[in-house]
Amino acid sequence: MDLSSSFYCIMHSLFPHAQIICDRFHYIRLAGQNFIQSRLDACSFLHDKPLAKSIKRNLRLFYKYKKGLDNDKTWYDFHLRRYFTCASYIDYLYTLSERRNKDNCHHNTMFDSLIIMEMLDNYEIYQNLLKLIHEKNELNSMMIIKWLDYIFDTQNSYYLITAKNFRKKWFIPLLCSLSYTTIYKRRTGSYKTSFNNGFIEGMNNKIKLIKRNAYGFRYFYNLRKRIFLYLGYSYSFTYKDTKKGIPIFL
């Protein structure tokens, strides 16, 4: 379920014996927002403006799990004027954070390296949480405790409020989300899987995007057609079904 205290109270009152499980999509997004705030602060303090613009432009690259980054397809960064892969771009930022150890380093360069190092520390915190999702094992409970303890020990201002909420209100539901599995039965057989609301939230986000850009639609059925097309559904309309607004899926 969503990380909402009101939802938790309602579900607990309606189903007092039910096991509450946090939806992974929501707490990963919450931790990702904490990191993105640190990235925005880092870009505002950097003296190297092309580097700041490059980091700002490659926002979605930081959301991905580090071990799953592509290291084959190259792309050109217009701000840094260099070719990168997704993995080599992150490695390049790590090399920039190590420039402070060199002699005769300009003070602006040293300041920028410290800013990047702080941003990458926050990046590692976010990646360690993603590791719990992608690499499940029996020690997940110990790993999430260490993850929270590290934030409290370092007093990280970006993640501290999130960590307090996780430990105080959502610790048991969060552990359940890491270990929860169920049997999903289909005609061809049964599958052991773990559910989350990521697919539903993604479709909802796409529908909201279309609604924001849907100025000029006179009829709701035309908006409905566009939503189906954007979500990848193919269908045909007869004249009678078009009058009713009922799609026939192919």
Secondary structure by P-SEA (a helix, b strand, c coil): ccccaaaaaaaaaacccbbbbccaaaaaaaaaaaaaaaaaaaaaaccaaaaaaaaaaaccccccccccccccbbbbcccccccccaaaaaaaaaaaaaccccccccaaaaaaaaaaaaaaaaaaaaaaaaaaaaccccaaaaaaaaaaaaaaaacccccaaaaaaaacccaaaaaaaacbbbbbbcccccccccccaaaaaaaaaaaaaaaaaccccccaaaaaaaaaaaacccccccaaaaaacccccc
